[in-house]
Amino acid sequence: MIRYLRCYLFFIGKEVTLVELLEEIAADLVVHLKHYLSRRLAEKGVTILTSTRVKELGKSYALVENASGTRKIDGFDTIVLAVGSKADDRIAKSLEGKVPELHVIGDASEPREALEAVYEGEETALKI
């Protein structure tokens, strides 16, 4: 089971959905930086789903669950994972060969501070 999926990205010309298991995004970020991050995500039109668990990932879809129930998010062409507080790339390995493009960033790659994951996410987004 996937604990949670967090991605702080600013894709140019793409719709972005951020799925967060916790009640708020960037809970470990200092208040003023979280404010500016939240503002920038809103300005970019990022859909944010908090208190939401990723139950399953498939080819171009994800099943997510929150207090309202389970729903399918589909039609995407890129998944960026930032999972947990210790390096764990098992999900990425399970997706190899199943998706056309896969980027492992944040704690899925190496445990770090949220600000570093934000930067890494933005750098990855600029490459896509």
CYANA upper distance limits for C-alpha pairs under 8 A (distance plus 0.5 A):
  1 MET  CA     55 LYS  CA      6.85
  1 MET  CA     56 GLU  CA      7.93
  2 ILE  CA     53 ARG  CA      8.05
  2 ILE  CA     54 VAL  CA      6.45
  2 ILE  CA     55 LYS  CA      6.70
  2 ILE  CA     56 GLU  CA      7.81
  2 ILE  CA     91 ILE  CA      8.23
  3 ARG  CA     21 LEU  CA      7.81
  3 ARG  CA     53 ARG  CA      7.22
  3 ARG  CA     54 VAL  CA      7.55
  3 ARG  CA     83 VAL  CA      7.70
  3 ARG  CA     84 GLY  CA      7.56
  4 TYR  CA     19 VAL  CA      7.83
  4 TYR  CA     20 GLU  CA      6.60
  4 TYR  CA     21 LEU  CA      5.70
  4 TYR  CA     52 THR  CA      8.30
  4 TYR  CA     53 ARG  CA      6.15
  4 TYR  CA     54 VAL  CA      6.38
  4 TYR  CA     83 VAL  CA      6.47
  4 TYR  CA     84 GLY  CA      7.54
  5 LEU  CA     18 LEU  CA      8.14
  5 LEU  CA     19 VAL  CA      6.07
  5 LEU  CA     20 GLU  CA      6.37
  5 LEU  CA     21 LEU  CA      7.73
  5 LEU  CA     53 ARG  CA      8.20
  5 LEU  CA     54 VAL  CA      7.18
  5 LEU  CA     81 LEU  CA      6.28
  5 LEU  CA     82 ALA  CA      6.38
  5 LEU  CA     83 VAL  CA      6.10
  6 ARG  CA     18 LEU  CA      6.60
  6 ARG  CA     19 VAL  CA      6.18
  6 ARG  CA     20 GLU  CA      5.98
  6 ARG  CA     81 LEU  CA      6.81
  6 ARG  CA     82 ALA  CA      5.63
  6 ARG  CA     83 VAL  CA      7.07
  7 CYS  CA     18 LEU  CA      6.21
  7 CYS  CA     19 VAL  CA      7.92
  7 CYS  CA     80 VAL  CA      6.72
  7 CYS  CA     81 LEU  CA      6.80
  7 CYS  CA     82 ALA  CA      6.54
  7 CYS  CA    118 VAL  CA      8.37
  7 CYS  CA    121 GLY  CA      7.28
  8 TYR  CA     18 LEU  CA      7.51
  8 TYR  CA    117 ALA  CA      8.21
  8 TYR  CA    118 VAL  CA      6.02
  8 TYR  CA    121 GLY  CA      6.31
  8 TYR  CA    122 GLU  CA      7.68
  9 LEU  CA     16 VAL  CA      7.92
  9 LEU  CA    118 VAL  CA      7.84
  9 LEU  CA    121 GLY  CA      5.89
  9 LEU  CA    122 GLU  CA      5.80
  9 LEU  CA    125 ALA  CA      6.62
 10 PHE  CA     16 VAL  CA      8.20
 10 PHE  CA     41 LEU  CA      8.08
 10 PHE  CA     44 LYS  CA      7.57
 10 PHE  CA    122 GLU  CA      6.59
 10 PHE  CA    125 ALA  CA      6.77
 11 PHE  CA     15 GLU  CA      7.86
 11 PHE  CA     16 VAL  CA      7.62
 11 PHE  CA    125 ALA  CA      5.92
 11 PHE  CA    126 LEU  CA      7.57
 11 PHE  CA    128 ILE  CA      8.49
 12 ILE  CA    125 ALA  CA      8.44
 12 ILE  CA    126 LEU  CA      8.36
 15 GLU  CA     45 GLY  CA      8.12
 15 GLU  CA     46 VAL  CA      7.37
 16 VAL  CA     45 GLY  CA      8.21
 16 VAL  CA     46 VAL  CA      5.63
 16 VAL  CA     47 THR  CA      6.80
 17 THR  CA     46 VAL  CA      6.29
 17 THR  CA     47 THR  CA      5.14
 17 THR  CA     48 ILE  CA      6.38
 17 THR  CA     49 LEU  CA      7.93
 18 LEU  CA     46 VAL  CA      7.55
 18 LEU  CA     47 THR  CA      6.63
 18 LEU  CA     48 ILE  CA      5.33
 18 LEU  CA     49 LEU  CA      6.60
 19 VAL  CA     48 ILE  CA      6.71
 19 VAL  CA     49 LEU  CA      5.40
 19 VAL  CA     50 THR  CA      6.69
 19 VAL  CA     52 THR  CA      6.76
 19 VAL  CA     53 ARG  CA      7.90
 19 VAL  CA     54 VAL  CA      7.99
 20 GLU  CA     24 GLU  CA      7.79
 20 GLU  CA     25 ILE  CA      6.92
 20 GLU  CA     48 ILE  CA      8.19
 20 GLU  CA     49 LEU  CA      6.56
 20 GLU  CA     50 THR  CA      5.21
 20 GLU  CA     51 SER  CA      6.57
 20 GLU  CA     52 THR  CA      6.15
 20 GLU  CA     53 ARG  CA      7.50
 21 LEU  CA     50 THR  CA      6.46
 21 LEU  CA     51 SER  CA      5.12
 21 LEU  CA     52 THR  CA      5.22
 21 LEU  CA     53 ARG  CA      5.71
 22 LEU  CA     27 ALA  CA      8.36
 22 LEU  CA     50 THR  CA      6.53
 22 LEU  CA     51 SER  CA      5.45
 22 LEU  CA     52 THR  CA      7.83
 23 GLU  CA     50 THR  CA      5.79
 23 GLU  CA     51 SER  CA      5.29
 24 GLU  CA     50 THR  CA      6.39
 24 GLU  CA     51 SER  CA      7.98
 25 ILE  CA     50 THR  CA      7.53
 26 ALA  CA     34 LYS  CA      6.95
 26 ALA  CA    114 ALA  CA      7.03
 27 ALA  CA     34 LYS  CA      8.48
 28 ASP  CA    113 GLU  CA      8.22
 28 ASP  CA    114 ALA  CA      7.03
 29 LEU  CA     33 LEU  CA      7.02
 29 LEU  CA     34 LYS  CA      6.25
 29 LEU  CA    113 GLU  CA      8.43
 29 LEU  CA    114 ALA  CA      6.58
 29 LEU  CA    115 LEU  CA      7.40
 30 VAL  CA     34 LYS  CA      6.60
 31 VAL  CA     35 HIS  CA      6.66
 32 HIS  CA     36 TYR  CA      7.01
 33 LEU  CA     37 LEU  CA      6.58
 34 LYS  CA     38 SER  CA      6.47
 35 HIS  CA     39 ARG  CA      6.65
 36 TYR  CA     40 ARG  CA      6.55
 37 LEU  CA     41 LEU  CA      6.64
 38 SER  CA     42 ALA  CA      6.68
 39 ARG  CA     43 GLU  CA      6.65
 40 ARG  CA     44 LYS  CA      6.68
 41 LEU  CA     45 GLY  CA      6.82
 41 LEU  CA     46 VAL  CA      5.84
 42 ALA  CA     46 VAL  CA      6.37
 42 ALA  CA     47 THR  CA      8.46
 51 SER  CA     66 ASN  CA      6.59
 51 SER  CA     67 ALA  CA      8.34
 52 THR  CA     64 VAL  CA      6.94
 52 THR  CA     65 GLU  CA      5.98
 52 THR  CA     66 ASN  CA      5.08
 52 THR  CA     67 ALA  CA      8.41
 53 ARG  CA     64 VAL  CA      5.98
 53 ARG  CA     65 GLU  CA      5.65
 53 ARG  CA     66 ASN  CA      6.89
 54 VAL  CA     62 ALA  CA      7.39
 54 VAL  CA     63 LEU  CA      6.50
 54 VAL  CA     64 VAL  CA      4.92
 54 VAL  CA     65 GLU  CA      6.95
 55 LYS  CA     62 ALA  CA      7.97
 55 LYS  CA     63 LEU  CA      5.90
 55 LYS  CA     64 VAL  CA      5.93
 55 LYS  CA     65 GLU  CA      7.18
 56 GLU  CA     62 ALA  CA      6.12
 56 GLU  CA     63 LEU  CA      5.56
 56 GLU  CA     64 VAL  CA      7.70
 57 LEU  CA     61 TYR  CA      6.54
 57 LEU  CA     62 ALA  CA      4.97
 57 LEU  CA     63 LEU  CA      6.99
 58 GLY  CA     62 ALA  CA      6.59
 59 LYS  CA     98 LYS  CA      7.06
 59 LYS  CA     99 VAL  CA      7.01
 60 SER  CA     74 ASP  CA      6.14
 60 SER  CA     75 GLY  CA      6.10
 60 SER  CA     76 PHE  CA      5.84
 60 SER  CA     77 ASP  CA      6.70
 60 SER  CA     99 VAL  CA      8.22
 61 TYR  CA     72 LYS  CA      7.22
 61 TYR  CA     73 ILE  CA      5.99
 61 TYR  CA     74 ASP  CA      4.59
 61 TYR  CA     75 GLY  CA      7.02
 61 TYR  CA     76 PHE  CA      7.37
 62 ALA  CA     72 LYS  CA      6.27
 62 ALA  CA     73 ILE  CA      5.70
 62 ALA  CA     74 ASP  CA      6.89
 63 LEU  CA     70 THR  CA      7.21
 63 LEU  CA     71 ARG  CA      6.21
 63 LEU  CA     72 LYS  CA      5.06
 63 LEU  CA     73 ILE  CA      6.79
 64 VAL  CA     70 THR  CA      6.08
 64 VAL  CA     71 ARG  CA      6.04
 64 VAL  CA     72 LYS  CA      6.83
 64 VAL  CA     73 ILE  CA      7.88
 65 GLU  CA     69 GLY  CA      5.94
 65 GLU  CA     70 THR  CA      4.71
 65 GLU  CA     71 ARG  CA      6.92
 66 ASN  CA     70 THR  CA      7.08
 77 ASP  CA     99 VAL  CA      8.36
 77 ASP  CA    100 PRO  CA      8.10
 77 ASP  CA    101 GLU  CA      8.38
 78 THR  CA     99 VAL  CA      8.22
 78 THR  CA    100 PRO  CA      8.27
 78 THR  CA    101 GLU  CA      6.77
 78 THR  CA    102 LEU  CA      7.36
 79 ILE  CA    101 GLU  CA      8.29
 79 ILE  CA    102 LEU  CA      6.87
 79 ILE  CA    103 HIS  CA      7.83
 80 VAL  CA    102 LEU  CA      7.25
 80 VAL  CA    103 HIS  CA      6.07
 80 VAL  CA    104 VAL  CA      6.85
 80 VAL  CA    105 ILE  CA      7.66
 81 LEU  CA     92 ALA  CA      8.22
 81 LEU  CA    103 HIS  CA      7.68
 81 LEU  CA    104 VAL  CA      6.25
 81 LEU  CA    105 ILE  CA      6.75
 81 LEU  CA    106 GLY  CA      8.04
 81 LEU  CA    108 ALA  CA      7.24
 82 ALA  CA    104 VAL  CA      7.48
 82 ALA  CA    105 ILE  CA      6.03
 82 ALA  CA    106 GLY  CA      5.23
 82 ALA  CA    107 ASP  CA      5.96
 82 ALA  CA    108 ALA  CA      5.57
 82 ALA  CA    109 SER  CA      8.23
 82 ALA  CA    117 ALA  CA      8.24
 83 VAL  CA     87 ALA  CA      8.34
 83 VAL  CA     88 ASP  CA      7.65
 83 VAL  CA    106 GLY  CA      7.70
 83 VAL  CA    107 ASP  CA      6.11
 83 VAL  CA    108 ALA  CA      5.42
 84 GLY  CA     88 ASP  CA      7.97
 84 GLY  CA    107 ASP  CA      6.48
 84 GLY  CA    108 ALA  CA      7.30
 85 SER  CA    107 ASP  CA      6.23
 85 SER  CA    111 PRO  CA      6.27
 85 SER  CA    112 ARG  CA      8.40
 86 LYS  CA    107 ASP  CA      6.31
 86 LYS  CA    108 ALA  CA      7.57
 86 LYS  CA    110 GLU  CA      7.25
 86 LYS  CA    111 PRO  CA      5.53
 87 ALA  CA    107 ASP  CA      5.78
 87 ALA  CA    108 ALA  CA      5.28
 87 ALA  CA    109 SER  CA      5.91
 87 ALA  CA    110 GLU  CA      5.36
 87 ALA  CA    111 PRO  CA      6.16
 88 ASP  CA    107 ASP  CA      7.87
 88 ASP  CA    108 ALA  CA      5.44
 88 ASP  CA    109 SER  CA      7.38
 89 ASP  CA     93 LYS  CA      6.75
 89 ASP  CA    104 VAL  CA      7.97
 89 ASP  CA    108 ALA  CA      5.85
 89 ASP  CA    109 SER  CA      7.11
 90 ARG  CA     94 SER  CA      6.70
 91 ILE  CA     95 LEU  CA      6.86
 92 ALA  CA     96 GLU  CA      6.86
 92 ALA  CA    102 LEU  CA      7.90
 92 ALA  CA    104 VAL  CA      7.21
 95 LEU  CA     99 VAL  CA      6.91
 95 LEU  CA    102 LEU  CA      8.28
 96 GLU  CA    102 LEU  CA      7.88
103 HIS  CA    124 THR  CA      7.98
104 VAL  CA    108 ALA  CA      6.69
104 VAL  CA    109 SER  CA      6.41
105 ILE  CA    109 SER  CA      5.70
105 ILE  CA    110 GLU  CA      8.23
105 ILE  CA    117 ALA  CA      7.39
105 ILE  CA    120 GLU  CA      7.07
105 ILE  CA    121 GLY  CA      7.17
106 GLY  CA    110 GLU  CA      6.76
106 GLY  CA    111 PRO  CA      7.29
106 GLY  CA    112 ARG  CA      7.47
106 GLY  CA    114 ALA  CA      8.32
106 GLY  CA    116 GLU  CA      7.90
106 GLY  CA    117 ALA  CA      4.97
106 GLY  CA    118 VAL  CA      8.34
106 GLY  CA    120 GLU  CA      7.37
106 GLY  CA    121 GLY  CA      7.94
107 ASP  CA    111 PRO  CA      4.74
107 ASP  CA    112 ARG  CA      6.74
107 ASP  CA    117 ALA  CA      7.92
112 ARG  CA    116 GLU  CA      6.97
112 ARG  CA    117 ALA  CA      7.55
113 GLU  CA    117 ALA  CA      7.17
114 ALA  CA    118 VAL  CA      6.63
115 LEU  CA    119 TYR  CA      6.75
116 GLU  CA    120 GLU  CA      6.58
117 ALA  CA    121 GLY  CA      6.40
118 VAL  CA    122 GLU  CA      6.71
119 TYR  CA    123 GLU  CA      6.66
120 GLU  CA    124 THR  CA      6.60
121 GLY  CA    125 ALA  CA      6.60
122 GLU  CA    126 LEU  CA      6.75
123 GLU  CA    127 LYS  CA      7.09
124 THR  CA    128 ILE  CA      6.98
